[in-house]
């Protein structure tokens, strides 16, 4: 049994979702699960469901909702969760059956690892915790009683995101963090911790002027919108950048550290089962080095598919996973020489001088990969010429490439042409983002959204996010 509150309120059993009814039965279940193991009075449940305007028959209707939930659990072959008490009801569940409990346990483990000086372990544990989220806590249902807990969970989610970023930064993953941090700062401009970490990451890759600009932008936001100056930590970081303080440098890499660069997969990834299976089978075959090229138009979900497949097969490549943004659709695609420099810094001991020429860097790169099992993800490639110098020299490694072009000139590559999502998967994606009741309540409107989005996952995510943010 899988009880979920970190997103729409859901119950799953054996890979199938249990139908719970409308918003009010879900509110009742959420109120009980939030207090699992403790009695919640009938009056408190009535307040949670109807707030200040309960009907005269509220107690009778409450009993009806309890009975319907019990039937739903029984129909799915699940044990009865809701137990009657003379004062109300309580939920009896195993602690790990509820995603909120698993999330908080993983957060505690991540904080323990961070406090013991193990940033990579902490970052990975925080990633697992955040991967449990499927949308807004409690799916936006309930009155003030439930909204307060939803706000607490959302704040904890953001705090854990900050801690995961800090752990990645402590592990030296500054280059991989810049784009994510820039987006987080844009979404939460007043969060000084995120802004500070973006400044540090930019400074470490030689973008000192950009780091100082991020500080000035933050100061402007704080002064104009809140009437306050930046806090002491943000000011100290600006001063340290101005004097090139050695304390801001990338931490030394411990001996034997393996690269684990894969970004987190999308928690709402939907469909594409055949493509994932084909990639998984091809990339784990024994023998020659497998190469897969995922192509398709912008917004088709190429990067999301690549990351989903990469995480599923990461265990088959125990010597590490490398991830590179090639910026093939931008005005300044990454040059192979630049990318190889970044990869060599990741693979070699700190302070090792880099070769000067492209040929020398490519040769050393192939030498370092020889004999190991590493997975390389090359995202947003422009052409075969950009990719070829980044390919390992022989079997043992595997490569996933995403591109808007088919890159048919890469010898031996398996080509995956990604089209639009099937209608059923597109509707499922909208449901996961905006909530089941919102979408199934007007099926024709949902189908029209799918048609107007062209079945493209990116467009559907934008539309679903807008729906979720509006009544």
C-alpha positions, 0 to 999 in steps of 0.5 A: 500500500502506497499512501501519497500526500506529496502531490494530489492525495492518492492511494496505490496498490500493486501499481494501480491507483485506488479510486477515492471519490471527490475532494471531500473524501480525499480531504478526510483521508488527508486529515487522518493521514497527517495525524496517523496513529492519533485520534482526530475528533469528528468536529476537527474532521468536519472543520477540515472538510467544510471549514466554517460552513458545515451542513446540518447533516455534517456528522451523517455525511462524514460517516458516509465518507468514511464508509466510502473510503473503507469500501474503496480500500476493501475493493482494492484488497487493502486492509482497513486503514480508518479505525473508529473511536468514540471521539472520531477516527484515526488512521492506522498505517505502517510508517513507510506506507506514507510518502510524507514519512519516507520524505522526512526520514530521508531528509534526516538521513541526508542531514546526518550525512552532510553533518558528517562531511559526506556531501555526495551521500547527502546530495543523493539522499536529498535527491531521493527525498525530493523525487517523492514529490509529484506536485503541490502538497495535498493537491491544493485540497482542504481548508485552513486546517490542511493548508497550514500543513501543506504550507509547512511541507512546501517550505520544507521541500524548498529548504531541502532543495537548498540543502541538496544544492549546498551538498552538490556544491560541497562535492564540487558540482558547480558547473552542473548546478548553474542552470538549475540555480539560475532557475531557482533564483528566478522563482525565489528571488528573496531566498538568499541561500540560493542566490549565494550558492549561485554566486559561488558556482559562477565564481568557481567557473570563472564568471566573477562579473556574473556572480557580482551581478547576481548579488546586485540583482538580489540587493535590488529585489530586497531593497525595493520589495522588502525595504531591507539590505542583503543579510550578512552571509550574502554580503560576505560572499560578495566581499569574498568574490571581490578579493578572490578569497581562496575559501570560495575555491572548489573543494579538493576531490577525495581520492577515488571519487566517482562522478555521479553527474546525472541530474534528477529525473522528472518526478512526473515523467509519463509514458514512453514505456516502449522507448525506455525499454528499448534504450534500457535493452540497448544500453546494457548489452554486452560487447561493443560500446552502445550509443543511442541518439534521441532526436525530436523537435523542441519540447518533445521530452528528449532530455527527460527520456534520456535521464529516465533511461540513464537512471534506470541503467546507472547501476550497470555503470558503477564507475560513474555517470557523466552529464554534459550540456552541449548547448546545441540549440543556442547561439554558442554551442559548447566546443569539444575542447571546452567540454573535454576540459571539463570532463578531464577536470572531473576524471583526473586528480585536482591540479593535473594540467590540461593538454592544450590541443583538442587531439591531446585532450580527446586522447587522454579522455579515451585513455581515462575511460578505457577499462572502466564502465561509465555512462556518458549523457551528451544533452542537446548536441548540434551535430555529429562533429560536436559529438565524435571527440567526446565518444569513448574509445571502446567497449565498457562505456555507453553514450546517450545523445539528445539532439533536434537532429537525427545524427545518423552519421554516428556509426552504429548508433541506435536512433530513437525518433521521439514524436508527440505523446499518445493521447492517453499519456498526455492526459495522464501527464496533465492529471499528474500536474494539475490533479485528477479531479481538475482534468477528469472533471472536464475531459473534453477541455483536457483533450482540447488542451492536449491537441493545442499543445501538439502532444508535446510534454513541455507544452503540456507541463506549462499548461498543466502548471498554469491550471494547477496555479489557478482555480 
